[in-house]
Amino acid sequence: MHGKPNNDVLKPSLNGFDLMRRPRGVWMIDFGTMMDVEESALYEILFQHVVQNVKPERDTNNRDQYRKF
């Protein structure tokens, strides 16, 4: 166990509808721009979710910046 709580990087995703109406209950994983891959990997379950579900789609993106970041 790494000792870092997931709520460091797991945050509610809000938009205008969420603020004006009932929240959708959508969450996002945000490792930020300063956290490197090794530090991000310490959030094991969330990192694994990103590797399995987000990265494959990003890898197919034509925009270089979207693929990298």
C-alpha positions in Angstrom: 0.0 0.0 0.0 1.3 3.4 -0.9 -0.5 5.4 1.7 -1.9 8.0 -0.7 -5.7 8.4 -0.7 -7.4 8.2 -4.0 -9.3 11.4 -3.3 -6.1 13.3 -4.0 -6.7 12.6 -7.7 -10.4 11.5 -7.9 -12.6 14.6 -8.3 -16.2 15.3 -9.2 -16.7 16.5 -12.7 -19.0 19.4 -12.8 -20.5 21.5 -15.5 -23.2 24.2 -15.6 -26.1 21.7 -15.6 -24.6 20.1 -12.5 -24.6 23.4 -10.7 -28.1 24.5 -11.9 -29.8 21.1 -11.7 -29.2 17.8 -10.1 -25.6 16.6 -10.2 -24.9 13.7 -12.6 -22.5 12.0 -10.2 -19.7 11.9 -12.7 -16.1 11.7 -11.5 -12.7 12.2 -13.2 -9.2 11.1 -12.5 -6.9 14.0 -12.5 -3.2 13.3 -12.0 -2.4 16.9 -12.9 0.4 18.2 -15.1 3.2 18.0 -12.6 2.8 14.3 -11.5 5.1 11.9 -13.4 4.1 8.4 -14.4 5.9 6.8 -11.5 4.0 8.9 -9.0 0.7 8.5 -10.8 1.2 4.7 -10.7 1.1 4.8 -6.9 -2.6 5.3 -7.2 -2.8 1.7 -8.3 -6.5 1.2 -9.0 -7.0 4.5 -10.7 -3.9 4.2 -12.7 -4.9 0.8 -13.9 -8.3 2.1 -15.0 -6.5 4.8 -17.0 -4.1 2.3 -18.6 -7.0 -0.1 -19.6 -9.7 2.4 -20.5 -8.3 5.8 -21.4 -4.9 5.2 -22.9 -6.0 2.9 -25.7 -8.4 5.6 -27.0 -5.8 8.4 -26.6 -3.2 6.3 -28.4 -5.4 6.4 -31.5 -5.9 10.2 -31.4 -4.4 12.1 -34.4 -3.4 15.1 -32.3 0.1 14.6 -30.9 -0.6 16.7 -27.7 -3.7 14.6 -26.9 -1.8 11.4 -27.3 1.0 12.5 -25.0 -0.9 14.3 -22.3 
